[in-house]
Amino acid sequence: MAAKQKANVIDQADTKLEHAAAQAVQFIADAAIEASKVIANSALDATKVVANSAAEANKMFHTRGAEDHDTLLILVESVNNLDKRFTEKFTELKTDIKADIKDLKDTTTSRIQLLETEKLNIRDSYPVLYKAGIDKALDDHEKRLRKNGDNITKIMTWGAALLVILGIAQFFIGKFL
């Protein structure tokens, strides 16, 4: 019975730990999916900006004249804008990922600490699982030992008395017969 209780406690702790690990893996997978979406959107935005800039540069290339300088300035500004947007998106993404990882770490740590406090260790398991059964068995053994000791004493007493009676009977038989 005590071994079953211990096994149940261990199984419950294992189940909780597996559940916490599965949730942690799911949380990381969700964060990775979200990060890939943000990167894909940023790449799409960058592609659009580069395409627009290339179209404008192409127009300027064909128009030649005093506007070439203006076109180059617009192109440089567009590239700088693109760089800023990438930097902003990646900074946001980096901040979000750090926050998600920190939250995941804190949650996992608190769950593991909870499992460790609920876990039944060897020092605590003896009084809970074994002490009552062992004490009961020891009491039973002591009772049986006392009873056996009393029975042996009775048998020895009756045996000694019987030997004395047989000795007396032999003496009388030898003397009178």
C-alpha positions as CSV (number, residue, x, y, z in Angstrom):
1,M,0.0,0.0,0.0
2,A,2.8,2.4,0.9
3,A,4.7,1.6,-2.2
4,K,1.6,2.4,-4.3
5,Q,1.3,5.8,-2.6
6,K,4.9,6.6,-3.3
7,A,4.5,5.4,-6.9
8,N,1.4,7.6,-7.3
9,V,3.1,10.6,-5.9
10,I,6.1,10.1,-8.2
11,D,3.8,9.5,-11.2
12,Q,1.9,12.7,-10.4
13,A,5.1,14.7,-10.2
14,D,6.4,13.2,-13.5
15,T,3.0,14.0,-15.1
16,K,3.1,17.6,-13.9
17,L,6.8,18.0,-15.0
18,E,6.0,16.6,-18.5
19,H,3.0,18.9,-18.8
20,A,5.1,21.9,-17.8
21,A,7.8,20.9,-20.3
22,A,5.2,20.5,-23.1
23,Q,3.7,23.9,-22.4
24,A,7.2,25.4,-22.4
25,V,7.9,23.9,-25.8
26,Q,4.6,25.1,-27.1
27,F,5.3,28.6,-25.8
28,I,8.7,28.7,-27.6
29,A,7.2,27.4,-30.8
30,D,4.5,30.0,-30.7
31,A,7.1,32.7,-30.1
32,A,9.1,31.4,-33.0
33,I,6.1,31.5,-35.3
34,E,5.3,35.1,-34.3
35,A,8.9,36.1,-34.9
36,S,9.0,34.5,-38.3
37,K,5.7,36.4,-39.2
38,V,7.3,39.7,-38.1
39,I,10.4,39.0,-40.1
40,A,8.4,38.1,-43.2
41,N,6.3,41.3,-42.9
42,S,9.5,43.4,-42.5
43,A,11.0,41.7,-45.5
44,L,7.9,42.3,-47.6
45,D,7.9,46.0,-46.6
46,A,11.6,46.2,-47.4
47,T,11.0,44.6,-50.8
48,K,8.2,47.1,-51.6
49,V,10.5,50.1,-50.6
50,V,13.4,48.8,-52.7
51,A,11.1,48.2,-55.6
52,N,9.6,51.7,-55.4
53,S,13.1,53.2,-55.1
54,A,14.3,51.2,-58.0
55,A,11.3,52.3,-60.1
56,E,12.0,55.9,-59.2
57,A,15.6,55.5,-59.9
58,N,14.8,54.0,-63.3
59,K,12.5,57.0,-64.1
60,M,15.3,59.4,-63.1
61,F,17.8,57.5,-65.1
62,H,15.7,57.9,-68.2
63,T,14.8,61.6,-67.7
64,R,18.4,62.8,-67.3
65,G,19.0,66.3,-66.4
66,A,18.8,68.5,-63.4
67,E,16.5,66.2,-61.6
68,D,19.2,63.4,-61.3
69,H,20.5,64.9,-58.2
70,D,17.0,65.1,-56.7
71,T,16.4,61.5,-57.6
72,L,19.5,60.4,-55.9
73,L,18.6,62.3,-52.8
74,I,15.1,60.6,-52.8
75,L,16.8,57.2,-53.3
76,V,19.2,57.8,-50.4
77,E,16.4,58.9,-48.2
78,S,14.3,55.8,-49.1
79,V,17.2,53.5,-48.2
80,N,17.7,55.4,-44.9
81,N,14.0,55.0,-44.2
82,L,14.2,51.3,-45.0
83,D,17.2,50.9,-42.6
84,K,15.3,52.7,-39.8
85,R,12.2,50.6,-40.3
86,F,14.3,47.4,-40.2
87,T,16.1,48.6,-37.1
88,E,12.8,49.4,-35.4
89,K,11.1,46.1,-36.3
90,F,14.1,44.0,-35.2
91,T,14.4,46.0,-32.0
92,E,10.7,45.3,-31.3
93,L,11.1,41.7,-32.2
94,K,14.2,41.4,-30.0
95,T,12.4,43.0,-27.1
96,D,9.3,40.8,-27.5
97,I,11.4,37.6,-27.7
98,K,13.4,38.6,-24.6
99,A,10.2,39.2,-22.7
100,D,8.7,35.9,-23.9
101,I,11.8,34.0,-22.9
102,K,12.0,35.7,-19.5
103,D,8.3,34.9,-18.9
104,L,8.8,31.3,-20.0
105,K,11.9,31.0,-17.8
106,D,10.1,32.5,-14.8
107,T,7.0,30.3,-15.3
108,T,9.1,27.2,-15.7
109,T,11.2,28.0,-12.7
110,S,8.1,28.6,-10.5
111,R,6.5,25.3,-11.7
112,I,9.7,23.3,-11.0
113,Q,10.0,24.9,-7.5
114,L,6.3,24.0,-6.9
115,L,6.9,20.4,-8.0
116,E,10.0,20.2,-5.8
117,T,8.1,21.4,-2.7
118,E,5.3,18.9,-3.4
119,K,7.6,16.0,-4.2
120,L,7.9,13.5,-1.4
121,N,11.6,12.9,-0.6
122,I,13.2,9.9,1.1
123,R,13.4,11.6,4.5
124,D,9.8,12.6,4.5
125,S,8.5,9.3,2.9
126,Y,9.5,7.0,5.9
127,P,7.0,8.5,8.4
128,V,4.3,9.0,5.8
129,L,4.6,5.7,3.8
130,Y,6.4,3.1,5.9
131,K,6.5,3.9,9.7
132,A,2.9,2.8,10.5
133,G,3.3,-0.5,8.6
134,I,6.7,-1.2,10.1
135,D,5.6,-0.4,13.7
136,K,2.6,-2.6,13.3
137,A,4.8,-5.5,12.0
138,L,7.3,-5.0,14.9
139,D,4.5,-5.0,17.5
140,D,3.1,-8.2,16.0
141,H,6.5,-9.9,16.1
142,E,7.1,-8.9,19.7
143,K,3.7,-10.2,20.7
144,R,4.4,-13.5,19.0
145,L,7.9,-13.7,20.5
146,R,6.4,-13.2,24.0
147,K,3.7,-15.8,23.4
148,N,6.2,-18.3,22.1
149,G,8.5,-17.6,25.1
150,D,5.5,-18.2,27.5
151,N,4.7,-21.5,25.6
152,I,8.3,-22.7,25.8
153,T,8.3,-22.0,29.5
154,K,5.1,-23.9,30.0
155,I,6.4,-26.9,28.0
156,M,9.7,-26.9,29.9
157,T,7.8,-26.8,33.2
158,W,5.5,-29.6,32.3
159,G,8.3,-31.6,30.9
160,A,10.4,-31.2,34.0
161,A,7.5,-32.2,36.2
162,L,6.8,-35.2,34.0
163,L,10.5,-36.3,34.3
164,V,10.3,-35.9,38.1
165,I,7.1,-38.0,38.2
166,L,8.7,-40.7,36.0
167,G,11.8,-40.7,38.2
168,I,9.6,-41.2,41.3
169,A,7.6,-43.9,39.6
170,Q,10.7,-45.7,38.5
171,F,12.1,-45.6,42.0
172,F,8.8,-47.0,43.5
173,I,8.6,-49.7,40.8
174,G,12.2,-50.7,41.4
175,K,11.8,-50.8,45.2
176,F,8.4,-52.5,45.6
177,L,8.2,-54.7,42.7
